[in-house]
């Protein structure tokens, strides 16, 4: 079997999902060609698992201080280049095309009439009646048409009585004793200097901030605050013994935090329907705490009073690869139910 797999690279969540699937697809004897878009090529890092992957500019969004900038987004995306890339991407000879919300691959497959086009990702869960926030017309249309597929395997923290799978990530990470004072901070859409300013007062905790942008003062801002450049290996090492995570309301990091039993404080990217809906779901499911804006009072309450929730998710990546190998490309509710039956939730 030959698969073409397109991955949206604007954030790290889609890449994390692809990392979980890649070795299992290879072990199954499946030949896979990968394409990444939505992030400058030079900003992709530690991509060895994907071999000789392709890159396209794709489509992305612009942010400032935790808000979507719609006008800047419109000017930033080169639609002529996008249309050219879609026309020139040849998907002939592949048995299956997969898109993890990657638009070049999805639209090329649609225009070429590819028979089997599968979407794998969190965004495809929004095709069902799940908790949604800020579900305006524009946000709904973006989710529907940004990367259209014929069949979507949506993933979420709960099935909401629909054929939605649990999260997909590498579940075999070693568990280590945690430092109750250590907090990982990953807020890539926020101003890092503002984040540092909010955390200065909490001297009883140790904060490790991972950020795509370094602060104006390159020295360590305080004895209890450490700023690190993005590194998968470094982040995993710090994540392993952290007690809690402060992050935007993306899907993958929150999923891994729940799986490892780390308490969670999420700040949604304002103006993005997916993140605002994720924040709503976290609150409804009582899986974590949410702050709608960067707020020291919310951080203090979370640090002192919140409790971790642990959700041990099964190896969904292996289940999906086995399903792909069967080749029927139909979502059976009984199959979904069997996967969810393996998830275990523990509350302190």
CORWO-V617922 format. One record per run of one state. SS is the DSSP state (helix for helix, strand for strand, loop for the rest). FROM is the first residue (numbers start at 1). TO is the last residue. Records with the same first field share a line. If there is no record, write none. Layout:
SS=FROM-TO + FROM-TO
This chain:
loop=1-1 + 9-12 + 28-30 + 38-40 + 44-47 + 51-53 + 57-62 + 65-66 + 69-69 + 77-78 + 89-95 + 101-102 + 112-116 + 128-136 + 146-150 + 156-164 + 166-178 + 187-191 + 200-205 + 212-221 + 223-224 + 230-231 + 241-241 + 249-251 + 260-262 + 268-269 + 271-272 + 285-288 + 291-295 + 306-308 + 313-315 + 327-332 + 341-343 + 348-348
strand=2-8 + 31-37 + 54-56 + 63-64 + 67-68 + 96-100 + 117-121 + 151-155 + 165-165 + 179-186 + 206-211 + 222-222 + 225-229 + 242-248 + 263-267 + 270-270 + 289-290 + 309-312 + 344-347
helix=13-27 + 41-43 + 48-50 + 70-76 + 79-88 + 103-111 + 122-127 + 137-145 + 192-199 + 232-240 + 252-259 + 273-284 + 296-305 + 316-326 + 333-340
